[in-house]
């Protein structure tokens, strides 16, 4: 076994990363999907077309195995061959809200939250499916499979097998989290036929080999069969790729959105308003997640507003970091979900004056995201004793991780290539399944807090908390 190909089906683009047996990325490519048919929808064939284009960028390397990861909580209705009968309804589509309202009492009577490990939510796949069955019954009837993961559509195309994984299945509103199988009682309440759902298999399961037609379309050499490893939903892969793998480990992901995640045993699965639970790729563990709605998105917003060139970003941050501004930013550009749910609260600068320049504004925005993360850390890790791993594009900054370590008063561990944590997690799952004993161990960079910044961090955190409370009062009118 020489090379493992990870296919990561993201929201707007597919990434292909080729790893050698030791876990080094040796080639990669990515391809976008083009304009969607409408908001919250995606052409299913666009994922396969993107895979074809991305894979051309890894040649002439041979592919010896494939593992998959991608977005979750979708509804992908396809026929037996994987051809779409409807555009994919993406995780962000709220079309299932009415179905949840009407079915809420019946779900409560069956204690759905205890089965799912989470309270039923309108974005779950189950309620998208109810919408399709009610509004487009002929389309729903034509479907052979209802798939929840973007990667599941690729798996069907690659192997002819309809499967998903426990991480992805958690987001459907249909899986018994303790058993890691579809819940018969919830399927009955929702009127969803079990025979149209994919089989739930472990993340490390070998689901088949690449079919000849699929290999030819992708330009892969199948003189030797290419095994396909199931993989898992992107949040699970990212958690593993952040080296957040053991009981009590905590990871922070800084992408366009972000989250704080903790790995814990699956002993207590009663629903909690403080966290969202996912099955961990490994049996016996779950991932408790608190999402940050505006993480990297806040940075993107301020960089665009201030017309900041990419090459100057860290230099401006470093200049501001020398003498940090007493300027608070509330990063609620789209409201907030955790540690409080408030869809009306909005962003603000507090303490702004005429002396502040763009470097101060940029610094305050990234620091504000840090304070929002700190509030979530207080829920996820109240004992403040867990190892914290930092991943995502934000972790590649030369300055932001140090700012976060100062705010948290905690050491942060940053893995190699933190921007590719999702692909690395999928590779690690495949490496274990394939017996690649030489796969890399973590060689993380450690960022320690600066003691002389502790007083300021505590003072600014207090100001952030007070400003947030005021902003929420204003939002309530």
HUTA-V685050 format. One line per field, one symbol per residue. phi: phi as a letter, one per 30 degrees, with the letter a starting at -180 (. if undefined). psi: psi as a letter, one per 30 degrees, with the letter a starting at -180 (. if undefined). burial: # if it has 9 or more other C-alpha atoms within 8 Angstrom, else .. A space follows every 50 residues. Layout:
# HUTA-V685050
phi=???
psi=???
burial=???
This chain:
# HUTA-V685050
phi=.cbcccccdddcacccbccddcjcdcaaabadcidddaeibadddddddd dddddddcdcddccabbbaldbicbbcbdddjddcaedcdeddddddddd ddcedddddcheedddibdebdddeeddddddddcbddddddddbcccce ddddedddciccbbbddddeddibcddddhbdddddddddicdddccddc beedddclbddeddddddicdcdcecdcceiaedddddddddicbcejdb bbcccecaacbbcbdddccdebddbccbddecdibbccbbdcdbcedddd dddddchddedcddddddddddbdddbcccdcdbibcbdbcadcdbdacb jdbdddcdddddddddddeddddeddedddbddhbddcccbjedddddbe edededddibdcccdehddcddddddddddeddcidddddcdbddcccdd edcdddedddddddddddedddddddi
psi=jekkkkjjjaeflkkkkkklfggkjfllllklfaklelkglkkefeeeee eeeefffflgkkkflkkklallgljjjlaeggkkfkkkjlffkgfgeeee eefeeeeefgheeeefflkkkffkeefeeeeeeefieeeeefkekjkfke feeeeeeefgkjlaleeefegfgfkjeefhlkjeeeeeefhkkefgklkj llegkjfalkleeeeeefhkjhfkkjkkkealleeeeeeefghiflkfkk lkkiaeallkkkkllhejgkkkfflkkkklfkkfllkkkjkjejcfeeee eeeeeghkkeffeeeeeeeefeikkikkkjhhfhalekgljjffklllkk gklffkaeeeeeeeeeeeeeeeeeeeefeeiffhglkkkkllefffkfee eeeeeeefhlkkkjlkiffgeeeeeeeeeeeeefhifgkklkhlkkjkkj effeeeeeeeeeeeeeeeeeeeeeef.
burial=..########..###########.#.#####.#..#...#####.##### ########....#################..#.##.#####.#.###.## ..#...##...#########.############..##.##..######## ###########################..####..##..#.....###.# ###########..###.#.###...#########.#########...### ################..#.#...#######...################ .##....#....##.#####....#.######.######..#..#####. .....#..#######################....############.## ########.######..##.#############..#..#.......###. ..##..##.##.##..##..##..#..
